[in-house]
């Protein structure tokens, strides 16, 4: 699905779409640095290659046709209210319209 949106190259050493996506997903999933991801026995890529792959994949994911298929935000008041009601009843978070996956860091005063 991403292949048409990834930059095409004629070089014989070009990374495949699968390799670019795998390296990018590994980096995004682990929060690691580019160099260890590239040096992994799974990927075997240089840091600049991981950097270019990540840029290409993120640019492809941000393409309007990809975004509109996978990321949905309700435009109507009723749709937004239904989501907020769901968060409130299920998790006890009033007025919450969405959430993202992240790392929580405790702040100590």
N, CA, C and O atoms as a GROMACS GRO file, in nm:
protein
  436
    1UNK      N    1   0.082  -0.120   0.000
    1UNK     CA    2   0.000   0.000   0.000
    1UNK      C    3   0.087   0.126   0.000
    1UNK      O    4   0.048   0.228  -0.058
    2UNK      N    5   0.203   0.121   0.064
    2UNK     CA    6   0.291   0.239   0.070
    2UNK      C    7   0.381   0.252  -0.052
    2UNK      O    8   0.432   0.361  -0.080
    3UNK      N    9   0.402   0.143  -0.124
    3UNK     CA   10   0.499   0.142  -0.234
    3UNK      C   11   0.483   0.258  -0.332
    3UNK      O   12   0.584   0.319  -0.368
    4UNK      N   13   0.362   0.292  -0.376
    4UNK     CA   14   0.352   0.403  -0.472
    4UNK      C   15   0.396   0.538  -0.415
    4UNK      O   16   0.426   0.630  -0.491
    5UNK      N   17   0.399   0.551  -0.284
    5UNK     CA   18   0.431   0.679  -0.221
    5UNK      C   19   0.576   0.687  -0.173
    5UNK      O   20   0.620   0.793  -0.130
    6UNK      N   21   0.648   0.577  -0.180
    6UNK     CA   22   0.789   0.578  -0.140
    6UNK      C   23   0.874   0.619  -0.258
    6UNK      O   24   0.846   0.582  -0.372
    7UNK      N   25   0.980   0.695  -0.229
    7UNK     CA   26   1.064   0.744  -0.338
    7UNK      C   27   1.126   0.627  -0.413
    7UNK      O   28   1.176   0.531  -0.353
    8UNK      N   29   1.122   0.638  -0.544
    8UNK     CA   30   1.174   0.532  -0.629
    8UNK      C   31   1.318   0.567  -0.668
    8UNK      O   32   1.349   0.683  -0.693
    9UNK      N   33   1.401   0.468  -0.672
    9UNK     CA   34   1.540   0.491  -0.712
    9UNK      C   35   1.581   0.383  -0.810
    9UNK      O   36   1.528   0.272  -0.810
   10UNK      N   37   1.677   0.417  -0.893
   10UNK     CA   38   1.725   0.324  -0.994
   10UNK      C   39   1.853   0.253  -0.951
   10UNK      O   40   1.907   0.171  -1.025
   11UNK      N   41   1.903   0.284  -0.832
   11UNK     CA   42   2.029   0.225  -0.787
   11UNK      C   43   2.011   0.076  -0.760
   11UNK      O   44   1.907   0.032  -0.710
   12UNK      N   45   2.112   0.000  -0.792
   12UNK     CA   46   2.105  -0.145  -0.770
   12UNK      C   47   2.112  -0.179  -0.621
   12UNK      O   48   2.074  -0.289  -0.581
   13UNK      N   49   2.159  -0.085  -0.540
   13UNK     CA   50   2.171  -0.110  -0.396
   13UNK      C   51   2.055  -0.049  -0.317
   13UNK      O   52   2.060  -0.042  -0.194
   14UNK      N   53   1.952  -0.007  -0.387
   14UNK     CA   54   1.838   0.059  -0.320
   14UNK      C   55   1.769  -0.038  -0.225
   14UNK      O   56   1.761  -0.158  -0.250
   15UNK      N   57   1.719   0.017  -0.114
   15UNK     CA   58   1.645  -0.064  -0.018
   15UNK      C   59   1.506  -0.095  -0.073
   15UNK      O   60   1.443  -0.011  -0.137
   16UNK      N   61   1.460  -0.215  -0.048
   16UNK     CA   62   1.325  -0.252  -0.089
   16UNK      C   63   1.223  -0.180  -0.001
   16UNK      O   64   1.256  -0.132   0.107
   17UNK      N   65   1.101  -0.173  -0.049
   17UNK     CA   66   0.993  -0.114   0.030
   17UNK      C   67   0.981  -0.187   0.163
   17UNK      O   68   0.965  -0.124   0.267
   18UNK      N   69   0.988  -0.319   0.159
   18UNK     CA   70   0.975  -0.398   0.281
   18UNK      C   71   1.085  -0.366   0.382
   18UNK      O   72   1.059  -0.355   0.502
   19UNK      N   73   1.208  -0.350   0.334
   19UNK     CA   74   1.320  -0.320   0.423
   19UNK      C   75   1.303  -0.180   0.484
   19UNK      O   76   1.330  -0.162   0.603
   20UNK      N   77   1.260  -0.083   0.404
   20UNK     CA   78   1.237   0.052   0.456
   20UNK      C   79   1.129   0.052   0.564
   20UNK      O   80   1.144   0.115   0.669
   21UNK      N   81   1.021  -0.019   0.538
   21UNK     CA   82   0.910  -0.024   0.634
   21UNK      C   83   0.954  -0.098   0.760
   21UNK      O   84   0.922  -0.054   0.871
   22UNK      N   85   1.024  -0.210   0.746
   22UNK     CA   86   1.070  -0.287   0.861
   22UNK      C   87   1.162  -0.204   0.951
   22UNK      O   88   1.145  -0.202   1.072
   23UNK      N   89   1.260  -0.137   0.891
   23UNK     CA   90   1.353  -0.055   0.970
   23UNK      C   91   1.278   0.059   1.038
   23UNK      O   92   1.304   0.090   1.154
   24UNK      N   93   1.186   0.122   0.966
   24UNK     CA   94   1.109   0.234   1.023
   24UNK      C   95   1.020   0.188   1.137
   24UNK      O   96   1.014   0.253   1.241
   25UNK      N   97   0.950   0.077   1.117
   25UNK     CA   98   0.864   0.026   1.224
   25UNK      C   99   0.944  -0.016   1.346
   25UNK      O  100   0.901   0.006   1.460
   26UNK      N  101   1.062  -0.074   1.324
   26UNK     CA  102   1.147  -0.112   1.438
   26UNK      C  103   1.187   0.011   1.518
   26UNK      O  104   1.184   0.010   1.641
   27UNK      N  105   1.225   0.116   1.448
   27UNK     CA  106   1.265   0.240   1.514
   27UNK      C  107   1.148   0.302   1.588
   27UNK      O  108   1.161   0.343   1.704
   28UNK      N  109   1.033   0.311   1.523
   28UNK     CA  110   0.916   0.373   1.585
   28UNK      C  111   0.862   0.290   1.701
   28UNK      O  112   0.814   0.345   1.800
   29UNK      N  113   0.869   0.158   1.689
   29UNK     CA  114   0.814   0.071   1.794
   29UNK      C  115   0.900   0.068   1.919
   29UNK      O  116   0.848   0.058   2.030
   30UNK      N  117   1.032   0.076   1.901
   30UNK     CA  118   1.121   0.063   2.016
   30UNK      C  119   1.162   0.196   2.075
   30UNK      O  120   1.202   0.203   2.192
   31UNK      N  121   1.154   0.303   1.996
   31UNK     CA  122   1.203   0.432   2.043
   31UNK      C  123   1.354   0.435   2.051
   31UNK      O  124   1.412   0.522   2.116
   32UNK      N  125   1.419   0.340   1.985
   32UNK     CA  126   1.565   0.331   1.988
   32UNK      C  127   1.626   0.438   1.898
   32UNK      O  128   1.555   0.519   1.838
   33UNK      N  129   1.756   0.438   1.891
   33UNK     CA  130   1.827   0.529   1.802
   33UNK      C  131   1.846   0.462   1.667
   33UNK      O  132   1.833   0.340   1.654
   34UNK      N  133   1.877   0.544   1.565
   34UNK     CA  134   1.889   0.491   1.430
   34UNK      C  135   2.007   0.396   1.414
   34UNK      O  136   1.996   0.296   1.345
   35UNK      N  137   2.119   0.427   1.478
   35UNK     CA  138   2.239   0.343   1.460
   35UNK      C  139   2.218   0.200   1.511
   35UNK      O  140   2.249   0.106   1.437
   36UNK      N  141   2.166   0.180   1.635
   36UNK     CA  142   2.143   0.040   1.679
   36UNK      C  143   2.042  -0.035   1.592
   36UNK      O  144   2.056  -0.155   1.571
   37UNK      N  145   1.941   0.036   1.543
   37UNK     CA  146   1.843  -0.030   1.455
   37UNK      C  147   1.914  -0.078   1.328
   37UNK      O  148   1.894  -0.192   1.286
   38UNK      N  149   1.995   0.007   1.269
   38UNK     CA  150   2.066  -0.030   1.148
   38UNK      C  151   2.166  -0.141   1.170
   38UNK      O  152   2.182  -0.229   1.085
   39UNK      N  153   2.235  -0.139   1.285
   39UNK     CA  154   2.338  -0.239   1.314
   39UNK      C  155   2.279  -0.373   1.356
   39UNK      O  156   2.352  -0.472   1.365
   40UNK      N  157   2.151  -0.377   1.381
   40UNK     CA  158   2.086  -0.501   1.422
   40UNK      C  159   2.108  -0.609   1.316
   40UNK      O  160   2.114  -0.580   1.196
   41UNK      N  161   2.121  -0.733   1.361
   41UNK     CA  162   2.141  -0.843   1.267
   41UNK      C  163   2.021  -0.859   1.173
   41UNK      O  164   2.034  -0.919   1.066
   42UNK      N  165   1.907  -0.806   1.212
   42UNK     CA  166   1.787  -0.819   1.129
   42UNK      C  167   1.796  -0.726   1.008
   42UNK      O  168   1.759  -0.764   0.897
   43UNK      N  169   1.847  -0.604   1.031
   43UNK     CA  170   1.845  -0.504   0.925
   43UNK      C  171   1.978  -0.491   0.851
   43UNK      O  172   1.981  -0.494   0.728
   44UNK      N  173   2.087  -0.476   0.925
   44UNK     CA  174   2.218  -0.460   0.863
   44UNK      C  175   2.229  -0.335   0.778
   44UNK      O  176   2.279  -0.341   0.665
   45UNK      N  177   2.182  -0.222   0.829
   45UNK     CA  178   2.183  -0.096   0.755
   45UNK      C  179   2.269   0.007   0.827
   45UNK      O  180   2.289   0.000   0.948
   46UNK      N  181   2.319   0.103   0.752
   46UNK     CA  182   2.392   0.214   0.813
   46UNK      C  183   2.293   0.312   0.873
   46UNK      O  184   2.175   0.311   0.839
   47UNK      N  185   2.342   0.396   0.964
   47UNK     CA  186   2.254   0.497   1.024
   47UNK      C  187   2.194   0.589   0.919
   47UNK      O  188   2.075   0.618   0.925
   48UNK      N  189   2.273   0.638   0.819
   48UNK     CA  190   2.211   0.722   0.716
   48UNK      C  191   2.102   0.650   0.637
   48UNK      O  192   2.003   0.711   0.597
   49UNK      N  193   2.119   0.519   0.615
   49UNK     CA  194   2.016   0.443   0.543
   49UNK      C  195   1.888   0.434   0.625
   49UNK      O  196   1.778   0.447   0.572
   50UNK      N  197   1.903   0.411   0.757
   50UNK     CA  198   1.786   0.407   0.844
   50UNK      C  199   1.718   0.543   0.846
   50UNK      O  200   1.595   0.552   0.842
   51UNK      N  201   1.797   0.649   0.850
   51UNK     CA  202   1.742   0.785   0.851
   51UNK      C  203   1.662   0.814   0.725
   51UNK      O  204   1.551   0.867   0.732
   52UNK      N  205   1.718   0.777   0.609
   52UNK     CA  206   1.646   0.798   0.482
   52UNK      C  207   1.520   0.712   0.475
   52UNK      O  208   1.416   0.757   0.429
   53UNK      N  209   1.531   0.587   0.519
   53UNK     CA  210   1.415   0.498   0.518
   53UNK      C  211   1.304   0.554   0.606
   53UNK      O  212   1.187   0.554   0.566
   54UNK      N  213   1.340   0.600   0.724
   54UNK     CA  214   1.240   0.658   0.816
   54UNK      C  215   1.173   0.779   0.753
   54UNK      O  216   1.051   0.792   0.758
   55UNK      N  217   1.252   0.868   0.696
   55UNK     CA  218   1.196   0.986   0.630
   55UNK      C  219   1.101   0.946   0.518
   55UNK      O  220   0.991   1.001   0.507
   56UNK      N  221   1.142   0.852   0.435
   56UNK     CA  222   1.058   0.809   0.323
   56UNK      C  223   0.927   0.747   0.372
   56UNK      O  224   0.820   0.778   0.319
   57UNK      N  225   0.935   0.661   0.472
   57UNK     CA  226   0.815   0.592   0.522
   57UNK      C  227   0.721   0.689   0.591
   57UNK      O  228   0.600   0.683   0.570
   58UNK      N  229   0.774   0.778   0.673
   58UNK     CA  230   0.689   0.876   0.742
   58UNK      C  231   0.624   0.970   0.640
   58UNK      O  232   0.507   1.004   0.653
   59UNK      N  233   0.700   1.011   0.539
   59UNK     CA  234   0.641   1.095   0.433
   59UNK      C  235   0.528   1.020   0.362
   59UNK      O  236   0.424   1.078   0.332
   60UNK      N  237   0.548   0.891   0.334
   60UNK     CA  238   0.444   0.811   0.268
   60UNK      C  239   0.322   0.797   0.358
   60UNK      O  240   0.208   0.808   0.311
   61UNK      N  241   0.344   0.774   0.488
   61UNK     CA  242   0.231   0.761   0.581
   61UNK      C  243   0.153   0.891   0.593
   61UNK      O  244   0.033   0.888   0.621
   62UNK      N  245   0.219   1.003   0.573
   62UNK     CA  246   0.153   1.133   0.583
   62UNK      C  247   0.084   1.175   0.454
   62UNK      O  248   0.028   1.284   0.447
   63UNK      N  249   0.089   1.092   0.353
   63UNK     CA  250   0.022   1.124   0.226
   63UNK      C  251  -0.129   1.125   0.251
   63UNK      O  252  -0.180   1.035   0.317
   64UNK      N  253  -0.200   1.224   0.198
   64UNK     CA  254  -0.345   1.236   0.225
   64UNK      C  255  -0.426   1.110   0.198
   64UNK      O  256  -0.519   1.079   0.273
   65UNK      N  257  -0.393   1.036   0.091
   65UNK     CA  258  -0.470   0.915   0.062
   65UNK      C  259  -0.449   0.806   0.168
   65UNK      O  260  -0.542   0.732   0.200
   66UNK      N  261  -0.330   0.797   0.222
   66UNK     CA  262  -0.302   0.698   0.328
   66UNK      C  263  -0.367   0.744   0.458
   66UNK      O  264  -0.432   0.665   0.526
   67UNK      N  265  -0.349   0.870   0.492
   67UNK     CA  266  -0.407   0.923   0.616
   67UNK      C  267  -0.558   0.906   0.620
   67UNK      O  268  -0.613   0.863   0.721
   68UNK      N  269  -0.623   0.940   0.511
   68UNK     CA  270  -0.770   0.935   0.511
   68UNK      C  271  -0.823   0.792   0.525
   68UNK      O  272  -0.937   0.773   0.569
   69UNK      N  273  -0.743   0.692   0.489
   69UNK     CA  274  -0.787   0.553   0.503
   69UNK      C  275  -0.766   0.498   0.643
   69UNK      O  276  -0.835   0.404   0.684
   70UNK      N  277  -0.671   0.554   0.716
   70UNK     CA  278  -0.632   0.492   0.844
   70UNK      C  279  -0.651   0.580   0.967
   70UNK      O  280  -0.654   0.529   1.079
   71UNK      N  281  -0.664   0.709   0.948
   71UNK     CA  282  -0.683   0.798   1.062
   71UNK      C  283  -0.814   0.871   1.042
   71UNK      O  284  -0.835   0.941   0.943
   72UNK      N  285  -0.902   0.854   1.138
   72UNK     CA  286  -1.036   0.910   1.128
   72UNK      C  287  -1.059   1.006   1.243
   72UNK      O  288  -1.031   0.973   1.359
   73UNK      N  289  -1.108   1.123   1.212
   73UNK     CA  290  -1.146   1.220   1.315
   73UNK      C  291  -1.288   1.266   1.283
   73UNK      O  292  -1.313   1.318   1.174
   74UNK      N  293  -1.380   1.248   1.376
   74UNK     CA  294  -1.520   1.285   1.348
   74UNK      C  295  -1.535   1.435   1.326
   74UNK      O  296  -1.480   1.516   1.402
   75UNK      N  297  -1.609   1.471   1.224
   75UNK     CA  298  -1.629   1.612   1.192
   75UNK      C  299  -1.754   1.670   1.257
   75UNK      O  300  -1.764   1.791   1.278
   76UNK      N  301  -1.849   1.585   1.288
   76UNK     CA  302  -1.974   1.635   1.346
   76UNK      C  303  -1.964   1.644   1.498
   76UNK      O  304  -1.888   1.572   1.561
   77UNK      N  305  -2.043   1.734   1.555
   77UNK     CA  306  -2.050   1.747   1.700
   77UNK      C  307  -2.098   1.618   1.765
   77UNK      O  308  -2.049   1.578   1.870
   78UNK      N  309  -2.195   1.554   1.700
   78UNK     CA  310  -2.250   1.430   1.755
   78UNK      C  311  -2.143   1.320   1.758
   78UNK      O  312  -2.134   1.245   1.856
   79UNK      N  313  -2.064   1.311   1.652
   79UNK     CA  314  -1.958   1.211   1.647
   79UNK      C  315  -1.853   1.234   1.755
   79UNK      O  316  -1.809   1.140   1.821
   80UNK      N  317  -1.813   1.359   1.771
   80UNK     CA  318  -1.715   1.392   1.876
   80UNK      C  319  -1.772   1.366   2.014
   80UNK      O  320  -1.701   1.316   2.102
   81UNK      N  321  -1.899   1.400   2.034
   81UNK     CA  322  -1.961   1.380   2.165
   81UNK      C  323  -1.970   1.231   2.199
   81UNK      O  324  -1.951   1.192   2.314
   82UNK      N  325  -2.000   1.148   2.098
   82UNK     CA  326  -2.008   1.004   2.122
   82UNK      C  327  -1.873   0.948   2.168
   82UNK      O  328  -1.869   0.863   2.257
   83UNK      N  329  -1.765   0.996   2.108
   83UNK     CA  330  -1.632   0.951   2.150
   83UNK      C  331  -1.601   0.998   2.292
   83UNK      O  332  -1.551   0.921   2.373
   84UNK      N  333  -1.632   1.123   2.321
   84UNK     CA  334  -1.607   1.176   2.456
   84UNK      C  335  -1.689   1.100   2.560
   84UNK      O  336  -1.640   1.072   2.670
   85UNK      N  337  -1.813   1.068   2.527
   85UNK     CA  338  -1.897   0.991   2.620
   85UNK      C  339  -1.838   0.852   2.644
   85UNK      O  340  -1.840   0.802   2.757
   86UNK      N  341  -1.784   0.791   2.539
   86UNK     CA  342  -1.722   0.660   2.552
   86UNK      C  343  -1.601   0.662   2.644
   86UNK      O  344  -1.585   0.575   2.729
   87UNK      N  345  -1.514   0.762   2.626
   87UNK     CA  346  -1.397   0.775   2.713
   87UNK      C  347  -1.439   0.800   2.858
   87UNK      O  348  -1.380   0.747   2.951
   88UNK      N  349  -1.542   0.880   2.874
   88UNK     CA  350  -1.588   0.914   3.009
   88UNK      C  351  -1.644   0.791   3.079
   88UNK      O  352  -1.612   0.765   3.195
   89UNK      N  353  -1.729   0.715   3.009
   89UNK     CA  354  -1.792   0.599   3.074
   89UNK      C  355  -1.695   0.483   3.092
   89UNK      O  356  -1.702   0.412   3.192
   90UNK      N  357  -1.604   0.462   2.996
   90UNK     CA  358  -1.515   0.347   3.003
   90UNK      C  359  -1.393   0.371   3.092
   90UNK      O  360  -1.350   0.282   3.165
   91UNK      N  361  -1.337   0.493   3.085
   91UNK     CA  362  -1.211   0.518   3.154
   91UNK      C  363  -1.219   0.626   3.262
   91UNK      O  364  -1.124   0.647   3.338
   92UNK      N  365  -1.334   0.695   3.269
   92UNK     CA  366  -1.347   0.802   3.368
   92UNK      C  367  -1.275   0.930   3.330
   92UNK      O  368  -1.243   1.011   3.416
   93UNK      N  369  -1.249   0.948   3.200
   93UNK     CA  370  -1.185   1.070   3.150
   93UNK      C  371  -1.290   1.156   3.082
   93UNK      O  372  -1.322   1.132   2.966
   94UNK      N  373  -1.344   1.256   3.150
   94UNK     CA  374  -1.443   1.342   3.084
   94UNK      C  375  -1.377   1.434   2.981
   94UNK      O  376  -1.262   1.474   2.996
   95UNK      N  377  -1.453   1.466   2.877
   95UNK     CA  378  -1.409   1.561   2.773
   95UNK      C  379  -1.283   1.517   2.699
   95UNK      O  380  -1.208   1.602   2.651
   96UNK      N  381  -1.258   1.387   2.690
   96UNK     CA  382  -1.142   1.335   2.618
   96UNK      C  383  -1.189   1.292   2.479
   96UNK      O  384  -1.281   1.212   2.466
   97UNK      N  385  -1.124   1.345   2.376
   97UNK     CA  386  -1.165   1.316   2.238
   97UNK      C  387  -1.075   1.213   2.171
   97UNK      O  388  -1.105   1.168   2.060
   98UNK      N  389  -0.966   1.176   2.235
   98UNK     CA  390  -0.877   1.077   2.175
   98UNK      C  391  -0.754   1.057   2.261
   98UNK      O  392  -0.734   1.125   2.361
   99UNK      N  393  -0.672   0.963   2.219
   99UNK     CA  394  -0.549   0.938   2.292
   99UNK      C  395  -0.447   0.880   2.195
   99UNK      O  396  -0.480   0.832   2.087
  100UNK      N  397  -0.322   0.886   2.237
  100UNK     CA  398  -0.214   0.827   2.159
  100UNK      C  399  -0.133   0.737   2.251
  100UNK      O  400  -0.136   0.752   2.373
  101UNK      N  401  -0.061   0.645   2.192
  101UNK     CA  402   0.027   0.558   2.269
  101UNK      C  403   0.154   0.636   2.301
  101UNK      O  404   0.209   0.704   2.214
  102UNK      N  405   0.199   0.627   2.424
  102UNK     CA  406   0.319   0.702   2.462
  102UNK      C  407   0.381   0.642   2.587
  102UNK      O  408   0.330   0.545   2.643
  103UNK      N  409   0.489   0.700   2.627
  103UNK     CA  410   0.555   0.661   2.751
  103UNK      C  411   0.520   0.762   2.858
  103UNK      O  412   0.529   0.882   2.836
  104UNK      N  413   0.480   0.713   2.973
  104UNK     CA  414   0.445   0.802   3.084
  104UNK      C  415   0.566   0.815   3.175
  104UNK      O  416   0.628   0.716   3.214
  105UNK      N  417   0.600   0.938   3.209
  105UNK     CA  418   0.712   0.966   3.297
  105UNK      C  419   0.657   1.034   3.421
  105UNK      O  420   0.590   1.137   3.412
  106UNK      N  421   0.686   0.977   3.536
  106UNK     CA  422   0.639   1.036   3.662
  106UNK      C  423   0.719   1.162   3.693
  106UNK      O  424   0.842   1.162   3.688
  107UNK      N  425   0.648   1.268   3.724
  107UNK     CA  426   0.714   1.393   3.763
  107UNK      C  427   0.718   1.398   3.914
  107UNK      O  428   0.614   1.392   3.980
  108UNK      N  429   0.836   1.410   3.969
  108UNK     CA  430   0.854   1.414   4.113
  108UNK      C  431   0.880   1.559   4.153
  108UNK      O  432   0.970   1.624   4.100
  109UNK      N  433   0.801   1.608   4.249
  109UNK     CA  434   0.818   1.747   4.293
  109UNK      C  435   0.913   1.754   4.409
  109UNK      O  436   0.940   1.863   4.460
   0.00000   0.00000   0.00000
